């Protein structure tokens, strides 16, 4: 009965989407172009290099070496194998969904067990300093302290969540295991291929999700959510629209009103949560192995904690006092040609790899 009802709902929604798309082709096309611009101007420049570095580190096994100085923290406080703390650090730096990709890569290689992967998926999740700096700190506030506050708040909330989940976790054996690193050309290329694949999937999801969100808006669904957000947070219509759109697709965080420091805790909470689009990406990256229910509860908890920490840190760091030097419009004024080439090469690379697997 449930399966039939679900099928009927999905058929209705997709039929409605097709009707709206055919009825408003210009509006939906504009949404796709805007999402593509965000990918070319924000997502790829700010995240691709970090994802390459993280994937290369894990492919070569260097994350185990990096984790050795933090062995006590990893095994005694986080109750995870020593190499896992480096994955936590990399996930905080590289941004989502790199952390989940690293976790389930280690699970597939047998370095961690499923229970440990499920725990790590709750707190190895962050927007990363590059994304924060390229969007919130530079575009919305033009203030380095604002970006620092957001990053510290999200990191602290994830550390707290990791400690809470470690309470009932089994104690990790302190036995040292010999880890072999593989610093080879094949590992280097494999890491770049893995990062390129994840980057392409993420951009495609952002573009597709933005078009669906626009269709929902044209159908009048988003308007109800925006009115609810307007009443809940006591904001104007433009801000409520930014809240709802960012909840679904986090790169829309740049649509918030500029220089509105009162919104900084809420923006921090949204960045900590990541958005529905990122959640779908993570489900895909993990091979649908992520515990969705636990993940949502964990991220909602982390969002609330990060917002509270942000609110406490704002007076201490004197957020509005120091502005970042430099011209931030350069990110948008640069030519998207290199990013277009990157996408084309990624597609060619993935097509070639797919063909080799079939052979």
Residue frames as qw, qx, qy, qz and C-alpha x, y, z in Angstrom:
[[0.000, 0.886, 0.464, 0.000, 0.00, 0.00, 0.00],
 [0.306, -0.809, 0.106, 0.490, 2.78, 2.40, 0.97],
 [0.439, -0.161, 0.592, 0.656, 4.73, 1.57, -2.18],
 [0.250, 0.591, 0.660, 0.389, 1.72, 2.26, -4.42],
 [0.115, -0.942, -0.273, 0.156, 1.00, 5.56, -2.66],
 [0.405, -0.622, 0.304, 0.597, 4.63, 6.61, -3.02],
 [0.407, 0.134, 0.663, 0.614, 4.56, 5.79, -6.74],
 [0.121, 0.800, 0.554, 0.198, 1.39, 7.82, -7.22],
 [0.250, -0.899, -0.061, 0.355, 2.90, 10.81, -5.40],
 [0.425, -0.415, 0.473, 0.651, 6.09, 10.69, -7.45],
 [0.339, 0.399, 0.689, 0.502, 4.18, 10.35, -10.72],
 [0.005, -0.913, -0.407, -0.001, 2.06, 13.36, -9.78],
 [0.340, -0.800, 0.133, 0.476, 5.10, 15.44, -8.83],
 [0.423, -0.183, 0.594, 0.659, 7.01, 14.59, -11.98],
 [0.253, 0.615, 0.655, 0.359, 3.95, 15.26, -14.13],
 [0.122, -0.950, -0.228, 0.176, 3.56, 18.63, -12.41],
 [0.429, -0.588, 0.338, 0.596, 7.25, 19.33, -12.99],
 [0.407, 0.180, 0.664, 0.601, 6.95, 18.57, -16.70],
 [0.107, 0.822, 0.531, 0.173, 3.89, 20.82, -17.00],
 [0.248, -0.910, -0.029, 0.331, 5.57, 23.73, -15.19],
 [0.488, -0.353, 0.481, 0.637, 8.75, 23.29, -17.21],
 [0.322, 0.396, 0.661, 0.550, 6.83, 23.41, -20.49],
 [0.040, -0.896, -0.440, -0.055, 4.72, 26.33, -19.24],
 [0.179, -0.966, 0.150, 0.108, 7.68, 28.42, -18.02],
 [0.897, 0.219, -0.006, 0.384, 10.73, 27.43, -20.12],
 [0.298, 0.742, -0.195, 0.568, 12.47, 30.81, -19.75],
 [0.493, -0.731, 0.268, -0.388, 12.24, 30.88, -15.95],
 [0.943, -0.255, 0.207, 0.060, 13.49, 27.32, -15.52],
 [0.766, 0.459, -0.041, 0.449, 16.26, 27.91, -18.05],
 [0.019, 0.820, -0.253, 0.514, 17.35, 30.98, -16.08],
 [0.742, -0.582, 0.269, -0.196, 17.50, 28.90, -12.88],
 [0.953, 0.076, 0.109, 0.272, 19.76, 26.38, -14.63],
 [0.503, 0.663, -0.121, 0.541, 22.06, 29.16, -15.89],
 [0.301, -0.806, 0.270, -0.434, 22.27, 30.71, -12.42],
 [0.891, -0.380, 0.247, -0.021, 23.14, 27.34, -10.88],
 [0.852, 0.334, 0.032, 0.401, 25.77, 26.76, -13.56],
 [0.184, 0.806, -0.205, 0.524, 27.26, 30.17, -12.78],
 [0.604, -0.693, 0.297, -0.260, 27.48, 29.27, -9.08],
 [0.962, -0.086, 0.186, 0.182, 29.29, 26.05, -9.96],
 [0.688, 0.523, 0.006, 0.503, 31.73, 27.79, -12.32],
 [0.098, 0.765, -0.171, 0.613, 32.37, 30.84, -10.17],
 [0.492, -0.635, 0.369, -0.467, 32.13, 29.50, -6.61],
 [0.939, -0.223, 0.211, -0.152, 32.01, 25.72, -6.19],
 [0.903, 0.312, -0.061, 0.290, 34.76, 24.56, -8.56],
 [0.328, 0.702, -0.334, 0.536, 37.30, 27.32, -7.79],
 [0.384, -0.646, 0.405, -0.521, 36.83, 27.02, -4.03],
 [0.836, -0.273, 0.383, -0.281, 36.57, 23.23, -3.59],
 [0.907, 0.377, -0.184, -0.036, 38.23, 21.29, -6.42],
 [0.365, 0.620, -0.597, 0.355, 41.84, 21.78, -5.28],
 [0.426, -0.421, 0.617, -0.511, 41.00, 20.77, -1.71],
 [0.926, 0.063, 0.196, -0.316, 39.15, 17.68, -2.90],
 [0.755, 0.518, -0.387, 0.107, 42.14, 16.67, -5.05],
 [0.065, 0.588, -0.665, 0.455, 44.51, 17.04, -2.09],
 [0.646, -0.262, 0.515, -0.500, 42.27, 15.04, 0.24],
 [0.950, 0.227, 0.031, -0.214, 41.69, 12.24, -2.26],
 [0.595, 0.579, -0.511, 0.222, 45.41, 11.98, -3.06],
 [0.194, -0.532, 0.661, -0.492, 46.24, 11.81, 0.65],
 [0.788, -0.108, 0.450, -0.406, 43.82, 8.94, 1.22],
 [0.891, 0.415, -0.152, -0.108, 44.77, 7.09, -1.96],
 [0.464, 0.583, -0.583, 0.323, 48.44, 7.15, -0.97],
 [0.760, -0.382, -0.499, 0.166, 47.68, 6.21, 2.64],
 [0.321, 0.345, -0.321, 0.822, 49.33, 9.35, 4.01],
 [0.480, -0.601, -0.074, -0.634, 46.30, 10.08, 6.20],
 [0.880, -0.362, -0.290, 0.105, 47.45, 7.26, 8.50],
 [0.610, 0.106, -0.236, 0.749, 50.82, 8.99, 8.88],
 [0.080, -0.510, 0.002, -0.857, 49.14, 12.35, 9.49],
 [0.684, -0.546, -0.229, -0.426, 46.93, 10.77, 12.15],
 [0.759, -0.058, -0.523, 0.383, 49.77, 9.29, 14.22],
 [0.182, 0.224, -0.392, 0.874, 50.52, 12.49, 16.23],
 [0.501, -0.232, 0.096, -0.828, 46.82, 12.61, 17.13],
 [0.491, -0.040, -0.866, -0.085, 46.60, 8.94, 18.07],
 [0.091, -0.185, -0.749, 0.629, 45.60, 9.64, 21.68],
 [0.370, 0.228, 0.122, -0.892, 42.80, 12.01, 20.64],
 [0.564, 0.138, -0.574, -0.577, 41.53, 9.62, 18.00],
 [0.522, -0.059, -0.850, 0.022, 41.59, 6.44, 20.08],
 [0.224, -0.221, -0.722, 0.616, 40.83, 7.74, 23.59],
 [0.212, 0.331, 0.262, -0.881, 38.48, 10.67, 22.95],
 [0.552, 0.281, -0.322, -0.716, 36.90, 9.90, 19.56],
 [0.678, -0.081, 0.714, -0.153, 37.26, 6.12, 20.03],
 [0.775, 0.615, -0.003, -0.148, 38.29, 5.65, 16.43],
 [0.873, 0.044, 0.124, 0.470, 41.41, 4.20, 14.77],
 [0.396, -0.554, 0.068, 0.729, 44.36, 6.58, 14.60],
 [0.256, 0.097, 0.537, 0.798, 43.97, 7.36, 10.89],
 [0.006, -0.709, -0.682, -0.179, 40.40, 8.53, 11.39],
 [0.220, -0.781, -0.216, 0.544, 41.32, 11.78, 13.09],
 [0.217, -0.279, 0.440, 0.825, 43.13, 12.89, 9.95],
 [0.046, 0.445, 0.763, 0.466, 39.94, 12.18, 8.00],
 [0.172, -0.814, -0.496, 0.247, 38.09, 14.44, 10.46],
 [0.255, -0.614, 0.117, 0.738, 40.64, 17.20, 9.90],
 [0.175, -0.005, 0.654, 0.736, 40.50, 16.80, 6.13],
 [0.009, -0.624, -0.749, -0.223, 36.70, 16.88, 6.16],
 [0.182, -0.815, -0.301, 0.460, 36.76, 20.15, 8.12],
 [0.213, -0.520, 0.333, 0.757, 39.17, 21.68, 5.58],
 [0.144, 0.021, 0.759, 0.634, 37.98, 20.31, 2.25],
 [0.467, 0.148, 0.064, -0.869, 34.21, 20.72, 2.71],
 [0.661, 0.211, 0.678, -0.241, 31.25, 18.52, 1.95],
 [0.929, -0.246, 0.038, -0.274, 30.86, 15.95, 0.56],
 [0.460, 0.579, -0.652, 0.168, 34.59, 15.13, 0.70],
 [0.325, -0.413, 0.714, -0.463, 34.38, 13.86, 4.29],
 [0.847, 0.079, 0.361, -0.383, 31.75, 11.25, 3.49],
 [0.781, 0.539, -0.307, -0.077, 33.67, 10.15, 0.41],
 [0.190, 0.579, -0.730, 0.309, 36.81, 9.62, 2.50],
 [0.566, -0.263, 0.610, -0.488, 34.91, 7.73, 5.20],
 [0.899, 0.198, 0.271, -0.281, 33.29, 5.19, 2.93],
 [0.609, 0.631, -0.479, 0.042, 36.50, 4.83, 0.93],
 [0.060, -0.489, 0.786, -0.373, 38.17, 3.70, 4.16],
 [0.742, -0.031, 0.489, -0.457, 35.24, 1.40, 4.88],
 [0.867, 0.443, -0.117, -0.196, 35.59, -0.25, 1.47],
 [0.467, 0.596, -0.617, 0.215, 39.30, -0.76, 2.08],
 [0.813, -0.293, -0.498, 0.077, 38.64, -2.39, 5.46],
 [0.311, 0.322, -0.445, 0.775, 40.39, 0.21, 7.62],
 [0.316, -0.093, 0.461, -0.824, 37.21, 0.90, 9.61],
 [0.074, 0.303, 0.950, -0.011, 34.02, -1.02, 10.35],
 [0.074, -0.582, -0.584, -0.561, 30.46, -0.04, 9.46],
 [0.407, -0.780, -0.441, 0.176, 29.57, 1.22, 12.95],
 [0.438, -0.466, 0.044, 0.768, 32.59, 3.54, 12.92],
 [0.178, 0.207, 0.505, 0.819, 31.70, 4.81, 9.44],
 [0.206, -0.721, -0.600, -0.278, 28.15, 5.57, 10.56],
 [0.445, -0.735, -0.256, 0.442, 29.44, 7.55, 13.55],
 [0.404, -0.268, 0.242, 0.840, 32.00, 9.46, 11.53],
 [0.139, 0.468, 0.597, 0.637, 29.41, 10.42, 8.92],
 [0.241, -0.838, -0.486, 0.061, 27.62, 12.47, 11.59],
 [0.317, -0.880, 0.010, 0.355, 30.51, 14.82, 12.36],
 [0.477, -0.211, 0.486, 0.701, 32.99, 14.58, 9.46],
 [0.242, 0.690, 0.596, 0.332, 30.88, 17.13, 7.67],
 [0.184, -0.706, -0.124, 0.673, 31.61, 20.82, 7.09],
 [0.502, 0.847, 0.162, -0.067, 31.48, 23.47, 4.40],
 [0.774, 0.070, 0.090, 0.623, 35.23, 24.08, 4.61],
 [0.241, -0.665, -0.051, 0.705, 37.15, 27.38, 4.89],
 [0.195, -0.043, 0.555, 0.808, 37.49, 27.79, 1.10],
 [0.074, -0.565, -0.724, -0.389, 33.73, 27.65, 0.56],
 [0.290, -0.784, -0.429, 0.341, 33.06, 29.89, 3.57],
 [0.296, -0.500, 0.154, 0.799, 35.64, 32.42, 2.42],
 [0.132, 0.070, 0.636, 0.757, 34.46, 32.34, -1.20],
 [0.189, -0.591, -0.675, -0.399, 30.81, 32.85, -0.32],
 [0.413, -0.799, -0.431, 0.070, 29.88, 34.15, 3.11],
 [0.519, -0.557, -0.043, 0.647, 33.03, 35.96, 4.22],
 [0.301, -0.107, 0.370, 0.872, 33.77, 37.68, 0.92],
 [0.053, -0.418, -0.616, -0.666, 30.40, 38.15, -0.77],
 [0.376, -0.728, -0.553, -0.151, 28.04, 38.71, 2.16],
 [0.501, -0.820, -0.157, 0.227, 30.22, 40.40, 4.79],
 [0.513, 0.703, -0.229, 0.437, 33.61, 41.19, 3.23],
 [0.412, -0.732, 0.400, -0.365, 34.98, 40.40, 6.64],
 [0.502, 0.318, -0.796, 0.117, 37.60, 37.76, 7.47],
 [0.184, -0.175, 0.740, -0.622, 36.40, 37.56, 11.08],
 [0.755, 0.106, 0.109, -0.638, 32.93, 36.53, 9.90],
 [0.789, 0.302, -0.514, -0.149, 34.42, 33.57, 8.04],
 [0.247, 0.327, -0.799, 0.439, 36.58, 32.68, 11.03],
 [0.475, -0.114, 0.506, -0.710, 33.58, 32.71, 13.37],
 [0.854, 0.177, -0.120, -0.474, 31.60, 30.42, 11.06],
 [0.672, 0.350, -0.650, 0.066, 34.47, 27.97, 10.65],
 [0.049, 0.284, -0.767, 0.574, 35.24, 27.82, 14.38],
 [0.615, -0.052, 0.335, -0.711, 31.57, 27.43, 15.28],
 [0.879, 0.212, -0.261, -0.338, 30.99, 24.53, 12.87],
 [0.536, 0.364, -0.721, 0.246, 34.25, 22.81, 13.87],
 [0.159, -0.253, 0.687, -0.662, 33.49, 23.09, 17.60],
 [0.758, 0.018, 0.183, -0.625, 29.98, 21.73, 17.13],
 [0.836, 0.281, -0.448, -0.145, 31.35, 18.75, 15.19],
 [0.285, 0.351, -0.772, 0.446, 33.94, 18.07, 17.91],
 [0.447, -0.151, 0.526, -0.708, 31.17, 18.14, 20.53],
 [0.862, 0.153, -0.078, -0.478, 29.04, 15.79, 18.44],
 [0.667, 0.355, -0.651, 0.079, 31.97, 13.40, 18.04],
 [0.023, 0.289, -0.761, 0.581, 32.53, 13.31, 21.80],
 [0.652, -0.034, 0.325, -0.684, 28.85, 12.67, 22.46],
 [0.884, 0.243, -0.258, -0.306, 28.68, 9.79, 19.98],
 [0.470, 0.425, -0.734, 0.246, 31.88, 8.33, 21.47],
 [0.462, -0.418, 0.510, -0.593, 30.30, 7.82, 24.90],
 [0.865, -0.015, 0.394, -0.311, 28.67, 4.50, 24.02],
 [0.707, 0.575, -0.400, -0.097, 31.20, 3.51, 21.35],
 [0.952, -0.233, -0.037, 0.196, 33.48, 0.54, 22.09],
 [0.337, -0.809, 0.374, 0.303, 37.04, 1.28, 23.14],
 [0.722, 0.634, -0.275, -0.031, 39.46, 1.06, 20.23],
 [0.918, -0.221, 0.026, 0.328, 42.38, -1.30, 20.65],
 [0.124, -0.922, 0.275, 0.241, 45.65, 0.55, 21.16],
 [0.786, -0.083, 0.494, 0.363, 47.51, -2.05, 19.10],
 [0.108, 0.690, -0.355, -0.622, 49.66, -0.44, 16.44],
 [0.817, 0.378, 0.433, 0.053, 49.10, -1.66, 12.92],
 [0.401, -0.305, 0.467, 0.727, 51.70, -1.40, 10.21],
 [0.484, 0.775, 0.298, -0.275, 50.39, 0.90, 7.50],
 [0.561, -0.018, 0.480, 0.673, 52.03, 0.93, 4.10],
 [0.245, 0.741, 0.042, -0.623, 51.94, 4.09, 2.06],
 [0.649, 0.325, 0.572, 0.382, 51.70, 3.99, -1.71],
 [0.059, 0.809, -0.071, -0.581, 53.18, 7.20, -3.08],
 [0.484, 0.062, 0.706, 0.514, 53.01, 6.34, -6.75],
 [0.128, 0.103, -0.368, -0.915, 51.88, 7.97, -9.97],
 [0.311, -0.330, -0.810, -0.372, 48.86, 5.66, -10.17],
 [0.286, -0.563, -0.652, 0.420, 47.73, 6.65, -6.67],
 [0.077, -0.362, -0.015, 0.929, 48.18, 10.31, -7.58],
 [0.232, -0.035, -0.574, -0.784, 46.13, 9.98, -10.77],
 [0.328, -0.415, -0.846, -0.074, 43.51, 7.86, -8.99],
 [0.192, -0.507, -0.497, 0.678, 43.08, 10.56, -6.35],
 [0.101, 0.271, -0.192, -0.938, 42.56, 13.26, -8.98],
 [0.288, -0.174, -0.776, -0.533, 40.11, 11.04, -10.87],
 [0.287, -0.484, -0.792, 0.236, 38.16, 10.45, -7.68],
 [0.079, -0.484, -0.265, 0.831, 38.03, 14.18, -6.90],
 [0.163, 0.131, -0.455, -0.866, 36.99, 15.03, -10.47],
 [0.289, -0.317, -0.858, -0.282, 34.21, 12.45, -10.37],
 [0.232, -0.561, -0.650, 0.457, 32.88, 13.79, -7.05],
 [0.030, -0.391, -0.003, 0.920, 33.11, 17.39, -8.29],
 [0.205, -0.046, -0.642, -0.737, 31.20, 16.61, -11.46],
 [0.301, -0.451, -0.839, -0.046, 28.46, 14.78, -9.58],
 [0.188, -0.527, -0.463, 0.687, 28.16, 17.66, -7.12],
 [0.073, 0.269, -0.213, -0.936, 27.81, 20.28, -9.87],
 [0.274, -0.192, -0.770, -0.544, 25.25, 18.21, -11.76],
 [0.286, -0.514, -0.776, 0.228, 23.23, 17.78, -8.57],
 [0.095, -0.455, -0.234, 0.854, 23.33, 21.52, -7.86],
 [0.181, 0.115, -0.449, -0.868, 22.10, 22.36, -11.36],
 [0.335, -0.301, -0.833, -0.320, 19.37, 19.71, -11.31],
 [0.272, -0.508, -0.687, 0.443, 18.24, 20.62, -7.80],
 [0.013, -0.338, -0.057, 0.939, 18.11, 24.31, -8.66],
 [0.282, -0.062, -0.592, -0.752, 15.84, 23.60, -11.62],
 [0.383, -0.421, -0.821, -0.038, 13.53, 21.47, -9.45],
 [0.216, -0.457, -0.477, 0.720, 13.49, 24.19, -6.81],
 [0.119, 0.175, -0.212, -0.954, 12.53, 26.77, -9.42],
 [0.359, -0.239, -0.757, -0.490, 9.74, 24.50, -10.66],
 [0.347, -0.481, -0.740, 0.317, 8.47, 24.16, -7.09],
 [0.092, -0.369, -0.200, 0.903, 8.53, 27.95, -6.79],
 [0.245, 0.026, -0.459, -0.854, 6.57, 28.43, -9.98],
 [0.425, -0.341, -0.805, -0.233, 4.05, 25.88, -8.71],
 [0.398, -0.684, -0.025, -0.612, 3.58, 27.97, -5.55],
 [0.847, -0.322, -0.390, 0.165, 5.15, 25.50, -3.12],
 [0.546, 0.096, -0.296, 0.778, 8.13, 27.65, -2.16],
 [0.149, -0.551, -0.055, -0.819, 5.90, 30.63, -1.42],
 [0.742, -0.567, -0.249, -0.258, 4.25, 28.83, 1.50],
 [0.820, -0.200, -0.251, 0.474, 7.63, 27.88, 2.96],
 [0.346, 0.329, -0.083, 0.875, 8.96, 31.41, 2.54],
 [0.390, -0.634, -0.124, -0.656, 5.94, 32.89, 4.34],
 [0.844, -0.473, -0.250, 0.037, 6.45, 30.44, 7.19],
 [0.698, 0.001, -0.179, 0.693, 10.16, 31.36, 7.42],
 [0.066, 0.545, 0.038, 0.835, 9.22, 35.04, 7.37],
 [0.601, -0.655, -0.121, -0.442, 7.02, 34.59, 10.44],
 [0.895, -0.308, -0.220, 0.236, 9.35, 32.22, 12.31],
 [0.659, -0.058, -0.074, 0.746, 12.50, 34.35, 11.95],
 [0.034, -0.892, -0.269, 0.361, 10.76, 37.76, 11.76],
 [0.354, -0.291, 0.445, 0.770, 12.49, 38.74, 8.53],
 [0.445, 0.534, -0.090, -0.713, 11.45, 40.36, 5.27],
 [0.894, 0.352, 0.168, -0.223, 10.48, 38.46, 2.14],
 [0.539, 0.698, -0.470, 0.046, 13.93, 38.62, 0.52],
 [0.135, -0.523, 0.783, -0.308, 15.62, 37.16, 3.59],
 [0.754, -0.008, 0.544, -0.368, 13.00, 34.44, 4.00],
 [0.829, 0.525, -0.106, -0.160, 13.51, 33.48, 0.36],
 [0.310, 0.663, -0.657, 0.180, 17.26, 33.22, 0.98],
 [0.460, -0.349, 0.719, -0.387, 16.65, 31.05, 4.06],
 [0.863, 0.198, 0.355, -0.302, 14.39, 28.59, 2.25],
 [0.732, 0.629, -0.258, -0.043, 16.55, 28.38, -0.88],
 [0.110, 0.642, -0.715, 0.253, 19.72, 27.85, 1.21],
 [0.664, -0.215, 0.615, -0.367, 18.00, 25.12, 3.23],
 [0.902, 0.340, 0.235, -0.125, 17.45, 23.23, 0.00],
 [0.785, 0.440, -0.005, 0.436, 20.62, 24.24, -1.88],
 [0.566, -0.657, -0.119, 0.484, 23.46, 25.66, 0.23],
 [0.468, 0.074, 0.254, 0.843, 25.21, 27.58, -2.56],
 [0.057, -0.755, -0.424, -0.496, 22.19, 29.93, -2.47],
 [0.520, -0.614, -0.332, 0.492, 23.65, 31.26, 0.80],
 [0.350, -0.041, 0.161, 0.922, 25.07, 34.12, -1.29],
 [0.098, -0.575, -0.518, -0.625, 21.53, 35.47, -1.80],
 [0.409, -0.673, -0.490, 0.375, 21.29, 36.66, 1.82],
 [0.067, 0.980, 0.059, 0.179, 21.28, 40.44, 2.31],
 [0.644, 0.345, -0.322, 0.601, 24.82, 41.79, 2.57],
 [0.157, 0.356, -0.430, 0.815, 26.36, 43.13, 5.79],
 [0.665, -0.485, -0.104, -0.559, 23.49, 41.84, 7.95],
 [0.202, 0.371, -0.824, 0.379, 25.43, 40.53, 10.96],
 [0.598, -0.147, 0.457, -0.642, 22.26, 39.67, 12.83],
 [0.909, 0.232, -0.110, -0.329, 21.84, 36.80, 10.34],
 [0.251, 0.605, -0.752, 0.072, 25.32, 35.38, 10.98],
 [0.414, -0.197, 0.827, -0.324, 24.20, 32.69, 13.50],
 [0.784, 0.365, 0.342, -0.367, 21.43, 31.55, 11.15],
 [0.593, 0.679, -0.404, -0.156, 23.84, 31.49, 8.20],
 [0.041, -0.504, 0.845, -0.175, 26.24, 29.44, 10.33],
 [0.634, 0.033, 0.676, -0.374, 23.46, 26.98, 11.17],
 [0.785, 0.538, 0.049, -0.302, 22.56, 26.59, 7.50],
 [0.405, 0.673, -0.619, -0.015, 26.19, 26.00, 6.53],
 [0.285, -0.341, 0.849, -0.287, 26.49, 23.44, 9.32],
 [0.744, 0.233, 0.502, -0.374, 23.37, 21.64, 8.09],
 [0.326, -0.212, 0.744, 0.543, 24.49, 21.68, 4.47],
 [0.502, 0.331, -0.175, -0.780, 21.12, 21.63, 2.75],
 [0.854, 0.168, 0.408, -0.276, 18.94, 18.95, 1.19],
 [0.699, 0.659, -0.264, -0.085, 20.93, 18.95, -2.05],
 [0.092, 0.624, -0.747, 0.210, 24.15, 18.13, -0.19],
 [0.643, -0.170, 0.650, -0.367, 22.31, 15.38, 1.71],
 [0.882, 0.402, 0.136, -0.205, 21.31, 13.76, -1.58],
 [0.476, 0.714, -0.508, 0.075, 24.91, 14.03, -2.79],
 [0.234, -0.508, 0.769, -0.309, 26.16, 12.35, 0.36],
 [0.826, 0.067, 0.461, -0.318, 23.66, 9.53, -0.01],
 [0.804, 0.577, -0.123, -0.068, 24.97, 9.00, -3.53],
 [0.231, 0.722, -0.620, 0.203, 28.66, 9.25, -2.54],
 [0.417, -0.378, 0.749, -0.351, 28.20, 6.74, 0.28],
 [0.284, 0.035, -0.905, -0.315, 26.46, 4.26, -1.99],
 [0.618, -0.426, -0.268, -0.603, 23.21, 4.76, -0.04],
 [0.679, -0.141, -0.652, 0.305, 24.90, 3.38, 3.08],
 [0.054, 0.260, -0.373, 0.889, 24.63, 6.50, 5.21],
 [0.149, -0.494, -0.815, 0.266, 22.13, 6.29, 8.11],
 [0.037, 0.533, 0.310, 0.786, 19.86, 9.10, 6.90],
 [0.499, -0.756, -0.370, -0.207, 17.75, 9.38, 10.07],
 [0.692, -0.522, -0.123, 0.483, 20.74, 9.57, 12.41],
 [0.470, 0.155, 0.183, 0.849, 22.53, 11.89, 10.03],
 [0.100, -0.683, -0.332, -0.643, 19.64, 14.38, 9.99],
 [0.608, -0.754, -0.249, 0.020, 19.36, 14.34, 13.77],
 [0.709, -0.295, 0.005, 0.640, 23.11, 14.82, 14.11],
 [0.332, 0.315, 0.241, 0.856, 23.23, 17.69, 11.63],
 [0.277, -0.779, -0.331, -0.456, 20.24, 19.46, 13.19],
 [0.689, -0.655, -0.158, 0.266, 21.94, 19.18, 16.58],
 [0.618, -0.100, 0.128, 0.769, 25.21, 20.45, 15.17],
 [0.140, 0.593, 0.336, 0.718, 23.41, 23.32, 13.42],
 [0.438, -0.836, -0.261, -0.203, 21.80, 24.48, 16.67],
 [0.724, -0.526, -0.017, 0.447, 25.08, 24.22, 18.57],
 [0.538, 0.151, 0.227, 0.798, 27.08, 26.01, 15.87],
 [0.039, -0.752, -0.307, -0.582, 24.56, 28.86, 15.81],
 [0.584, -0.797, -0.155, 0.024, 24.83, 29.20, 19.61],
 [0.721, -0.292, 0.103, 0.620, 28.63, 29.15, 19.50],
 [0.358, 0.460, 0.296, 0.757, 28.59, 31.73, 16.70],
 [0.254, -0.855, -0.264, -0.366, 26.40, 34.00, 18.78],
 [0.682, -0.685, -0.030, 0.254, 28.81, 33.73, 21.71],
 [0.691, -0.082, 0.217, 0.684, 31.91, 34.36, 19.58],
 [0.297, 0.762, 0.327, 0.473, 30.62, 37.43, 17.76],
 [0.249, -0.965, 0.012, -0.083, 31.33, 39.95, 20.57],
 [0.718, -0.527, 0.293, 0.348, 34.76, 38.46, 21.31],
 [0.626, 0.098, 0.460, 0.622, 36.03, 38.56, 17.73],
 [0.084, 0.649, 0.052, -0.754, 34.47, 41.97, 17.04],
 [0.611, 0.360, 0.668, 0.226, 32.97, 40.75, 13.80],
 [0.403, 0.859, 0.294, 0.112, 32.19, 44.02, 12.01],
 [0.288, -0.879, 0.150, 0.349, 35.45, 45.76, 12.93],
 [0.276, -0.505, 0.647, 0.500, 37.97, 44.27, 10.53],
 [0.765, 0.545, 0.079, -0.334, 37.18, 43.95, 6.88],
 [0.811, -0.009, 0.437, 0.390, 39.06, 41.69, 4.51],
 [0.015, 0.687, -0.311, -0.657, 41.35, 43.58, 2.21],
 [0.225, -0.063, 0.826, 0.513, 41.14, 43.16, -1.50],
 [0.502, 0.197, -0.199, -0.819, 38.54, 43.23, -4.22],
 [0.487, 0.023, 0.848, -0.208, 36.14, 40.36, -3.83],
 [0.681, 0.559, 0.131, -0.455, 34.38, 40.91, -7.11],
 [0.159, 0.584, -0.724, -0.330, 37.37, 39.33, -8.84],
 [0.392, -0.006, 0.917, -0.071, 35.95, 35.89, -8.28],
 [0.543, 0.589, 0.550, -0.234, 32.93, 36.68, -10.38],
 [0.332, 0.841, -0.182, -0.388, 34.79, 38.75, -12.92],
 [0.263, -0.432, 0.805, 0.312, 37.26, 36.00, -13.84],
 [0.565, 0.264, -0.534, -0.571, 36.68, 34.06, -17.01],
 [0.826, -0.143, 0.429, -0.336, 34.81, 30.78, -16.53],
 [0.689, 0.530, -0.451, -0.202, 36.81, 29.27, -19.41],
 [0.143, 0.415, -0.871, 0.222, 39.19, 27.24, -17.19],
 [0.494, -0.013, 0.700, -0.515, 36.27, 25.79, -15.22],
 [0.795, 0.404, -0.006, -0.453, 34.48, 24.90, -18.47],
 [0.514, 0.522, -0.679, -0.043, 37.59, 23.13, -19.65],
 [0.172, -0.289, 0.852, -0.402, 37.77, 21.31, -16.33],
 [0.710, 0.170, 0.445, -0.519, 34.21, 20.03, -16.73],
 [0.755, 0.513, -0.279, -0.299, 34.87, 18.93, -20.32],
 [0.318, 0.493, -0.798, 0.134, 38.06, 17.11, -19.35],
 [0.406, -0.163, 0.754, -0.490, 36.30, 15.48, -16.43],
 [0.812, 0.299, 0.189, -0.465, 33.56, 14.16, -18.69],
 [0.660, 0.551, -0.498, -0.111, 36.14, 12.84, -21.17],
 [0.035, 0.449, -0.835, 0.317, 38.11, 11.26, -18.32],
 [0.582, -0.018, 0.638, -0.503, 35.08, 9.54, -16.83],
 [0.822, 0.423, -0.053, -0.377, 33.97, 8.33, -20.25],
 [0.478, 0.556, -0.680, 0.032, 37.42, 6.88, -20.87],
 [0.188, -0.303, 0.836, -0.416, 37.49, 5.15, -17.47],
 [0.745, 0.156, 0.393, -0.516, 34.02, 3.73, -18.06],
 [0.768, 0.503, -0.309, -0.248, 35.12, 2.38, -21.42],
 [0.251, 0.503, -0.805, 0.192, 38.20, 0.75, -19.88],
 [0.465, -0.146, 0.721, -0.493, 36.08, -0.96, -17.22],
 [0.834, 0.319, 0.132, -0.431, 33.79, -2.41, -19.88],
 [0.620, 0.549, -0.557, -0.063, 36.80, -3.77, -21.77]]
